[in-house]
Amino acid sequence: MTVVQTEVTLEEFEALEAAAPESLHIELINGRVTVTPAPDGDHDENVMSIGDQVRVHDPGLRMYQERGLAIPAYRAGRARVDGAVAPLGNFRGQPSWADTSAVLLVVEVTSGSEKDADADRVEKRDAYAQAALPVYLLVDRHRGEVVVHWEPKGGRYQHSQKAVFGAKLGLPEPFGFDLDTSDLA
């Protein structure tokens, strides 16, 4: 299989995304199109587990799954994040690729191959920091760990912390609680 990487415009991306089958997950990160298979059931359960814990901590927040976000970092970007935590009703009336100003946390769960996971570990982390998203949480199924990044400054997250599946992971403010990772897989 040959992979060709080329930069595309926002208009070209929108045409590709509109024509893509539902079985594919297409994003535009830092000018490059990424294509991955649609999430599996374990992937969805991981996001739901995190969302449930956030909601218990703060009933006014919700985890929105598979939410399209306009990521203005570096180049115009479009990320279909696995989860976006924002106040209840935040996305009402917003377009398919919504504004990120009220998003408090973005969640990504690795899928596919180890090589595919590098996009979540590096490219998306950097794009989310450049977009000043306050907290980025990565569920890395390949490494069996959860990593939280927070306090974006100058296009980079200033802090990160990780925990293996089964351990507690302290989330920074505005969350301020220990995430239970025991049911993540």
C-alpha positions as CSV (number, residue, x, y, z in Angstrom):
1,M,0.0,0.0,0.0
2,T,1.4,3.4,-1.0
3,V,0.5,6.4,1.1
4,V,0.8,9.8,-0.5
5,Q,0.8,12.9,1.8
6,T,0.0,16.2,0.3
7,E,-1.4,19.4,1.7
8,V,-4.9,20.3,0.7
9,T,-7.0,23.4,0.9
10,L,-10.1,23.7,3.2
11,E,-12.3,23.6,0.1
12,E,-10.6,20.4,-1.2
13,F,-11.0,18.8,2.2
14,E,-14.7,19.7,2.4
15,A,-15.3,18.0,-0.9
16,L,-13.4,14.9,0.2
17,E,-15.2,14.7,3.5
18,A,-18.6,15.1,1.8
19,A,-17.9,12.2,-0.6
20,A,-16.4,9.8,2.0
21,P,-18.4,6.8,3.2
22,E,-19.5,6.7,6.8
23,S,-17.1,3.8,7.5
24,L,-14.2,6.3,7.3
25,H,-13.2,9.1,9.7
26,I,-11.6,12.0,7.8
27,E,-9.9,15.0,9.4
28,L,-7.7,17.9,8.3
29,I,-4.9,18.5,10.8
30,N,-2.1,20.9,10.0
31,G,-2.9,20.9,6.3
32,R,-2.9,17.1,6.0
33,V,-5.8,14.8,5.5
34,T,-6.0,11.8,7.8
35,V,-8.3,8.9,7.1
36,T,-8.9,6.2,9.7
37,P,-11.6,3.5,10.1
38,A,-14.7,4.5,12.0
39,P,-14.5,3.8,15.8
40,D,-15.2,0.4,17.2
41,G,-17.4,-0.4,20.2
42,D,-14.6,-0.4,22.8
43,H,-13.6,3.0,21.5
44,D,-17.1,4.4,22.1
45,E,-17.3,2.8,25.5
46,N,-14.0,4.5,26.5
47,V,-15.4,7.9,25.5
48,M,-18.7,7.2,27.3
49,S,-16.9,6.2,30.5
50,I,-15.0,9.5,30.6
51,G,-18.1,11.5,29.8
52,D,-20.1,9.8,32.6
53,Q,-17.4,10.7,35.1
54,V,-17.3,14.3,33.9
55,R,-21.0,14.6,34.2
56,V,-21.0,13.2,37.7
57,H,-18.4,15.8,38.7
58,D,-20.3,18.6,36.9
59,P,-23.9,18.0,35.8
60,G,-23.7,21.1,33.6
61,L,-21.1,19.6,31.3
62,R,-21.6,17.0,28.5
63,M,-19.3,14.8,26.5
64,Y,-20.2,15.2,22.8
65,Q,-19.0,12.3,20.7
66,E,-17.7,12.5,17.2
67,R,-18.1,16.3,17.3
68,G,-16.6,18.2,14.3
69,L,-14.5,21.1,15.5
70,A,-12.9,23.9,13.5
71,I,-9.3,23.9,14.7
72,P,-7.7,27.2,13.5
73,A,-4.2,26.1,14.5
74,Y,-1.4,26.5,12.0
75,R,-3.6,26.1,9.0
76,A,-7.4,25.9,8.8
77,G,-8.2,22.5,10.3
78,R,-11.1,20.2,10.8
79,A,-11.0,17.6,13.5
80,R,-13.8,15.1,14.3
81,V,-12.8,14.6,17.9
82,D,-13.8,11.4,19.7
83,G,-15.1,13.5,22.5
84,A,-15.5,17.2,23.3
85,V,-16.5,18.3,26.8
86,A,-18.5,21.6,26.8
87,P,-21.4,23.1,28.7
88,L,-24.8,21.6,28.0
89,G,-26.4,23.1,24.9
90,N,-23.1,24.6,23.7
91,F,-23.4,23.1,20.2
92,R,-27.0,24.0,19.6
93,G,-27.2,26.1,16.4
94,Q,-23.6,25.5,15.5
95,P,-22.4,24.2,12.1
96,S,-20.9,20.8,11.4
97,W,-17.5,22.1,12.1
98,A,-18.1,24.0,15.4
99,D,-16.3,26.8,17.2
100,T,-14.0,25.6,20.0
101,S,-14.3,28.6,22.3
102,A,-16.4,26.8,25.0
103,V,-14.7,23.4,24.7
104,L,-13.0,22.6,28.0
105,L,-11.6,19.2,27.1
106,V,-10.9,17.1,24.0
107,V,-10.7,13.3,24.1
108,E,-9.0,11.1,21.6
109,V,-8.9,7.3,21.7
110,T,-6.2,5.5,19.6
111,S,-7.5,3.2,16.8
112,G,-6.0,1.2,14.1
113,S,-2.2,0.6,14.0
114,E,0.5,1.9,16.2
115,K,1.5,4.2,13.3
116,D,-2.0,5.7,13.3
117,A,-1.7,6.3,17.0
118,D,1.2,8.8,16.4
119,A,-1.3,11.2,14.9
120,D,-3.2,11.3,18.2
121,R,0.0,11.4,20.3
122,V,1.8,14.2,18.4
123,E,-0.1,15.9,15.6
124,K,-3.4,16.3,17.2
125,R,-1.9,17.2,20.6
126,D,0.1,19.9,19.0
127,A,-2.9,21.2,16.9
128,Y,-5.1,21.3,20.0
129,A,-2.4,23.2,22.0
130,Q,-2.0,25.7,19.1
131,A,-5.8,26.1,19.1
132,A,-5.6,26.8,22.9
133,L,-7.9,24.0,23.9
134,P,-7.5,23.9,27.7
135,V,-7.2,20.1,28.2
136,Y,-6.4,17.2,25.9
137,L,-6.9,13.7,27.1
138,L,-5.6,10.7,25.1
139,V,-6.7,7.1,25.8
140,D,-3.8,5.2,24.3
141,R,-5.0,1.7,23.8
142,H,-1.7,0.6,22.2
143,R,0.3,1.5,25.3
144,G,-2.5,0.8,27.9
145,E,-2.3,4.3,29.3
146,V,-4.2,7.6,29.6
147,V,-2.3,10.9,29.2
148,V,-3.7,14.3,30.1
149,H,-2.1,17.5,28.7
150,W,-3.1,21.0,29.9
151,E,-2.3,24.6,30.0
152,P,-1.6,25.5,26.4
153,K,0.9,28.4,26.0
154,G,2.8,29.4,22.9
155,G,1.3,26.5,20.9
156,R,2.4,23.8,23.4
157,Y,0.9,22.2,26.5
158,Q,2.9,23.1,29.5
159,H,2.0,20.0,31.6
160,S,1.2,16.4,31.1
161,Q,0.6,13.4,33.3
162,K,-0.1,9.8,32.6
163,A,-1.5,6.7,34.2
164,V,-1.7,3.1,33.2
165,F,-5.2,1.6,32.7
166,G,-6.6,0.7,36.1
167,A,-4.9,3.6,37.9
168,K,-6.4,7.0,38.8
169,L,-5.4,10.0,36.8
170,G,-5.8,13.5,38.3
171,L,-7.5,15.9,35.9
172,P,-6.6,19.6,36.1
173,E,-9.0,22.4,36.7
174,P,-11.7,23.1,35.8
175,F,-12.3,19.4,36.5
176,G,-10.2,18.8,39.6
177,F,-11.1,15.1,40.1
178,D,-9.4,11.7,39.7
179,L,-10.5,9.9,36.5
180,D,-11.0,6.2,37.1
181,T,-9.4,4.4,34.2
182,S,-10.3,0.8,35.4
183,D,-12.8,0.2,32.7
184,L,-10.8,1.6,29.8
185,A,-9.6,-0.9,27.2
